[in-house]
């Protein structure tokens, strides 16, 4: 049975928080995995990381890590100084996750987020620099038992990887078991002709799947995503990764600003109840 997870930020307005309380919460609500901010983990003291690991082990919860690299750490940047700074930051993050037992770091590990293609520059130039950086980082990740998941994002948030076809070409060119693809139903709903076709295209390169409704409500709170067909496609490619949902329903704070949540998607939400109901839906339809 596939593990199911949820992103801590569903409950938060800011990215940097204490993750420990969320471990027992997601366990109680029916999840196997908690996804947390890799950038925060990279800055933690060793004792803080150990506390987090011990708490997760005590609850039987796995952890995964996400990052949208800020502009100052853009590993695809034309600025050599910024690119090196980004590689150093990612190396630090990979080492931190490795010290916690390894796992996956997903998101824009290959560039910055959010970012539009600058005028008079080409996607190919960013792609080539990103590829060079990812070859370096993948070797580091291999040594630390970490897998870097390159998330395919919609055109309004990034430009390097917008479709599964592009991601397969990119990841296959890296040629490392530590570099794989992360698909996301929210982004696929915008960019792909067929979500199930994208999953089948990713095939052996698919390392993780972010799930959520087309407006970023929790899974099961919409009618447009073909969950049963998605499960069939996952079964066909023998996907054994985790299904991690990334719902965002609250405006406010840096998270609301970054994710572009400008209204209450749910009026007076009981977030715990929503998460629990969604976990049951995911187990029935996807896991």
NULO-324124 format. One record per residue (C-alpha): x, y, z; residue number from 1; residue in three letters. Coordinates in nm, 2 decimals. Each point is the difference from the previous one (the first is absolute). Layout:
<sites>
X/Y/Z/nr/rest
X/Y/Z/NUM/Ala
...
</sites>
This chain:
<sites>
X/Y/Z/nr/rest
0.00/0.00/0.00/1/Unk
0.13/0.35/-0.09/2/Unk
0.08/0.23/0.28/3/Unk
-0.21/0.32/0.02/4/Unk
0.13/0.33/0.13/5/Unk
-0.09/0.36/0.05/6/Unk
0.19/0.33/-0.01/7/Unk
0.03/0.18/0.34/8/Unk
-0.07/0.33/-0.17/9/Unk
-0.37/-0.08/-0.02/10/Unk
-0.03/0.12/0.36/11/Unk
0.25/0.29/-0.02/12/Unk
0.04/0.36/-0.12/13/Unk
0.38/0.00/0.02/14/Unk
0.26/-0.24/-0.14/15/Unk
0.24/-0.01/0.30/16/Unk
-0.18/-0.18/0.29/17/Unk
0.05/-0.27/0.25/18/Unk
-0.08/-0.32/-0.18/19/Unk
-0.01/-0.23/0.30/20/Unk
-0.37/0.06/0.09/21/Unk
-0.11/-0.10/-0.35/22/Unk
0.14/-0.35/0.03/23/Unk
-0.25/-0.12/0.26/24/Unk
-0.27/0.20/-0.17/25/Unk
0.04/-0.17/-0.34/26/Unk
0.02/-0.34/0.16/27/Unk
-0.33/0.06/0.18/28/Unk
-0.16/0.12/-0.32/29/Unk
0.09/-0.31/-0.19/30/Unk
0.32/0.07/-0.18/31/Unk
0.33/-0.19/-0.04/32/Unk
0.22/0.29/-0.10/33/Unk
0.06/0.37/0.07/34/Unk
0.16/0.22/-0.25/35/Unk
0.20/0.30/0.14/36/Unk
0.20/0.29/-0.12/37/Unk
0.35/-0.11/-0.10/38/Unk
0.14/0.35/0.02/39/Unk
-0.10/0.02/0.37/40/Unk
0.16/-0.35/0.06/41/Unk
0.33/0.12/-0.16/42/Unk
0.02/0.28/0.26/43/Unk
-0.08/-0.21/0.31/44/Unk
0.25/-0.09/0.26/45/Unk
0.09/-0.37/0.03/46/Unk
-0.19/-0.04/0.32/47/Unk
-0.32/0.15/-0.16/48/Unk
0.02/-0.25/-0.29/49/Unk
0.05/-0.29/0.24/50/Unk
-0.30/0.10/0.20/51/Unk
-0.20/0.01/-0.32/52/Unk
0.12/-0.34/-0.11/53/Unk
-0.06/-0.16/0.34/54/Unk
-0.35/0.14/0.02/55/Unk
-0.08/-0.13/-0.35/56/Unk
0.14/-0.34/0.08/57/Unk
-0.20/-0.02/0.32/58/Unk
-0.32/0.07/-0.19/59/Unk
0.09/-0.22/-0.30/60/Unk
-0.01/0.29/-0.24/61/Unk
0.23/0.04/-0.30/62/Unk
0.12/0.34/-0.10/63/Unk
0.06/0.16/-0.34/64/Unk
0.13/0.34/-0.09/65/Unk
-0.10/0.27/-0.24/66/Unk
0.17/0.32/-0.12/67/Unk
-0.08/0.28/-0.24/68/Unk
0.35/0.15/-0.04/69/Unk
0.00/0.37/0.05/70/Unk
0.17/0.23/-0.26/71/Unk
0.32/0.03/0.19/72/Unk
0.05/-0.38/-0.02/73/Unk
-0.10/-0.05/-0.37/74/Unk
0.21/-0.29/-0.12/75/Unk
-0.09/0.09/-0.36/76/Unk
0.10/0.37/0.03/77/Unk
0.23/0.16/-0.26/78/Unk
0.18/0.16/0.29/79/Unk
0.28/-0.24/0.10/80/Unk
0.00/0.13/0.36/81/Unk
-0.37/-0.06/0.05/82/Unk
0.02/-0.35/-0.16/83/Unk
0.29/-0.10/0.22/84/Unk
-0.19/0.13/0.31/85/Unk
-0.29/-0.20/-0.11/86/Unk
0.20/-0.32/-0.04/87/Unk
0.16/0.06/0.35/88/Unk
-0.34/0.05/0.15/89/Unk
-0.15/-0.31/-0.16/90/Unk
0.31/-0.20/0.11/91/Unk
-0.06/0.12/0.36/92/Unk
-0.36/-0.10/-0.03/93/Unk
0.08/-0.34/-0.14/94/Unk
0.25/-0.07/0.27/95/Unk
-0.25/0.10/0.27/96/Unk
-0.26/-0.23/-0.14/97/Unk
0.26/-0.27/-0.03/98/Unk
0.09/0.04/0.37/99/Unk
-0.37/-0.06/0.07/100/Unk
0.00/-0.33/-0.18/101/Unk
-0.05/0.12/-0.36/102/Unk
-0.31/0.03/-0.21/103/Unk
-0.14/0.22/-0.27/104/Unk
0.04/0.37/-0.06/105/Unk
-0.25/0.12/-0.25/106/Unk
-0.09/0.32/-0.17/107/Unk
0.20/0.25/-0.21/108/Unk
0.33/-0.16/0.10/109/Unk
0.11/0.08/-0.36/110/Unk
-0.07/0.38/0.00/111/Unk
-0.17/0.27/0.19/112/Unk
-0.37/0.05/0.09/113/Unk
-0.20/0.19/-0.10/114/Unk
0.18/0.12/-0.32/115/Unk
-0.09/0.12/-0.35/116/Unk
0.24/-0.02/-0.29/117/Unk
0.18/0.33/-0.02/118/Unk
-0.03/0.20/-0.32/119/Unk
0.27/-0.06/-0.26/120/Unk
0.11/-0.33/0.17/121/Unk
-0.08/-0.36/-0.11/122/Unk
-0.15/-0.29/0.18/123/Unk
0.28/-0.22/-0.15/124/Unk
0.27/0.20/0.17/125/Unk
-0.17/-0.04/0.34/126/Unk
-0.06/-0.36/-0.07/127/Unk
0.36/-0.07/-0.08/128/Unk
0.13/0.18/0.31/129/Unk
-0.26/-0.18/0.21/130/Unk
0.10/-0.34/-0.14/131/Unk
0.37/0.07/0.09/132/Unk
-0.10/0.09/0.36/133/Unk
-0.22/-0.30/0.03/134/Unk
0.27/-0.24/-0.11/135/Unk
0.22/0.14/0.28/136/Unk
-0.28/-0.02/0.26/137/Unk
-0.12/-0.35/-0.10/138/Unk
0.35/-0.14/0.08/139/Unk
-0.02/0.17/0.34/140/Unk
-0.35/-0.14/0.05/141/Unk
0.11/-0.36/-0.10/142/Unk
0.25/0.01/0.29/143/Unk
-0.25/0.12/0.25/144/Unk
-0.29/-0.24/-0.09/145/Unk
-0.21/0.29/-0.12/146/Unk
-0.21/0.01/-0.32/147/Unk
-0.05/0.34/-0.17/148/Unk
-0.35/0.03/-0.15/149/Unk
-0.03/0.25/-0.28/150/Unk
-0.35/0.14/0.02/151/Unk
-0.18/0.08/-0.32/152/Unk
-0.16/0.34/0.05/153/Unk
-0.26/0.21/-0.19/154/Unk
0.11/0.28/-0.23/155/Unk
-0.10/0.27/0.24/156/Unk
0.25/-0.11/0.27/157/Unk
0.30/-0.13/-0.20/158/Unk
0.11/-0.06/-0.36/159/Unk
0.27/-0.26/0.01/160/Unk
-0.22/-0.31/0.05/161/Unk
-0.37/0.05/-0.09/162/Unk
-0.08/-0.34/-0.14/163/Unk
0.08/-0.36/0.07/164/Unk
0.16/-0.03/-0.34/165/Unk
0.25/0.27/0.09/166/Unk
0.06/-0.16/0.34/167/Unk
0.07/-0.34/-0.15/168/Unk
0.25/0.15/-0.24/169/Unk
0.16/0.19/0.28/170/Unk
0.02/-0.27/0.26/171/Unk
0.12/-0.27/-0.24/172/Unk
0.28/0.23/-0.11/173/Unk
0.12/0.02/0.36/174/Unk
0.03/-0.38/0.01/175/Unk
-0.01/-0.03/0.38/176/Unk
-0.23/-0.22/0.22/177/Unk
0.00/0.30/0.24/178/Unk
-0.17/0.23/-0.25/179/Unk
-0.36/-0.08/-0.09/180/Unk
-0.33/0.16/-0.09/181/Unk
-0.27/0.15/0.23/182/Unk
-0.34/0.05/-0.16/183/Unk
-0.28/0.20/0.15/184/Unk
-0.37/-0.02/-0.09/185/Unk
-0.04/0.37/0.06/186/Unk
0.26/0.09/-0.26/187/Unk
-0.09/-0.29/-0.23/188/Unk
-0.36/0.13/-0.01/189/Unk
0.14/0.32/-0.16/190/Unk
0.27/-0.14/-0.23/191/Unk
-0.06/-0.36/-0.11/192/Unk
-0.24/-0.11/-0.27/193/Unk
-0.04/-0.32/0.21/194/Unk
0.09/-0.04/0.37/195/Unk
0.00/-0.38/-0.04/196/Unk
0.20/0.02/-0.31/197/Unk
0.26/0.21/0.18/198/Unk
0.02/-0.26/0.28/199/Unk
0.05/-0.28/-0.26/200/Unk
0.26/0.22/-0.18/201/Unk
0.20/0.05/0.33/202/Unk
0.00/-0.37/0.06/203/Unk
0.32/-0.12/0.17/204/Unk
0.11/0.36/0.06/205/Unk
-0.30/0.09/0.21/206/Unk
0.13/0.03/0.36/207/Unk
-0.29/0.18/0.16/208/Unk
-0.35/0.14/-0.05/209/Unk
-0.15/0.31/0.15/210/Unk
-0.37/-0.01/0.01/211/Unk
-0.27/0.26/0.04/212/Unk
-0.31/0.13/-0.16/213/Unk
0.02/0.25/-0.29/214/Unk
-0.05/0.30/0.24/215/Unk
0.23/-0.15/0.26/216/Unk
-0.27/-0.12/0.24/217/Unk
0.07/-0.34/0.17/218/Unk
-0.05/-0.31/-0.21/219/Unk
-0.36/-0.10/-0.01/220/Unk
-0.14/0.35/0.02/221/Unk
-0.05/0.05/-0.37/222/Unk
-0.15/-0.17/-0.30/223/Unk
0.25/0.06/-0.29/224/Unk
0.31/-0.21/0.07/225/Unk
-0.04/-0.36/-0.12/226/Unk
0.13/-0.18/0.31/227/Unk
-0.11/-0.35/-0.10/228/Unk
0.17/0.03/-0.34/229/Unk
0.31/0.14/0.17/230/Unk
0.02/-0.30/0.22/231/Unk
-0.03/-0.23/-0.30/232/Unk
0.29/0.18/-0.17/233/Unk
0.21/-0.02/0.32/234/Unk
-0.07/-0.37/0.02/235/Unk
0.10/-0.05/-0.36/236/Unk
0.35/0.16/0.06/237/Unk
0.04/-0.19/0.33/238/Unk
0.03/0.33/0.19/239/Unk
0.12/-0.07/0.35/240/Unk
0.08/0.36/0.12/241/Unk
-0.20/0.21/0.24/242/Unk
-0.32/0.19/-0.08/243/Unk
0.04/0.33/0.18/244/Unk
-0.27/0.26/-0.01/245/Unk
0.08/0.37/0.00/246/Unk
-0.33/0.18/0.08/247/Unk
-0.02/0.38/0.05/248/Unk
-0.33/0.16/0.10/249/Unk
0.09/0.29/0.22/250/Unk
0.12/0.35/-0.10/251/Unk
0.25/0.19/0.21/252/Unk
0.36/0.00/0.10/253/Unk
0.30/-0.08/-0.23/254/Unk
-0.16/-0.33/-0.11/255/Unk
-0.32/0.16/-0.11/256/Unk
0.20/0.26/-0.19/257/Unk
0.24/-0.25/-0.17/258/Unk
-0.28/-0.25/-0.09/259/Unk
-0.23/0.28/-0.12/260/Unk
-0.29/-0.08/0.23/261/Unk
-0.20/0.32/0.01/262/Unk
-0.33/-0.12/0.15/263/Unk
-0.12/-0.27/0.25/264/Unk
-0.05/-0.30/-0.23/265/Unk
-0.21/-0.15/0.28/266/Unk
-0.20/0.21/0.24/267/Unk
0.09/-0.06/0.37/268/Unk
0.19/-0.32/-0.08/269/Unk
0.06/-0.28/0.25/270/Unk
0.34/-0.08/-0.14/271/Unk
0.05/-0.32/0.20/272/Unk
-0.34/-0.14/-0.10/273/Unk
0.07/0.08/-0.37/274/Unk
0.34/-0.17/0.02/275/Unk
-0.15/-0.31/0.16/276/Unk
-0.28/-0.03/-0.25/277/Unk
0.25/0.05/-0.28/278/Unk
0.23/-0.27/0.13/279/Unk
-0.29/-0.25/0.00/280/Unk
-0.09/0.10/-0.36/281/Unk
0.36/-0.04/-0.11/282/Unk
0.03/-0.35/0.15/283/Unk
-0.32/-0.10/-0.17/284/Unk
0.07/0.14/-0.34/285/Unk
0.38/0.01/-0.04/286/Unk
0.21/-0.18/0.26/287/Unk
</sites>
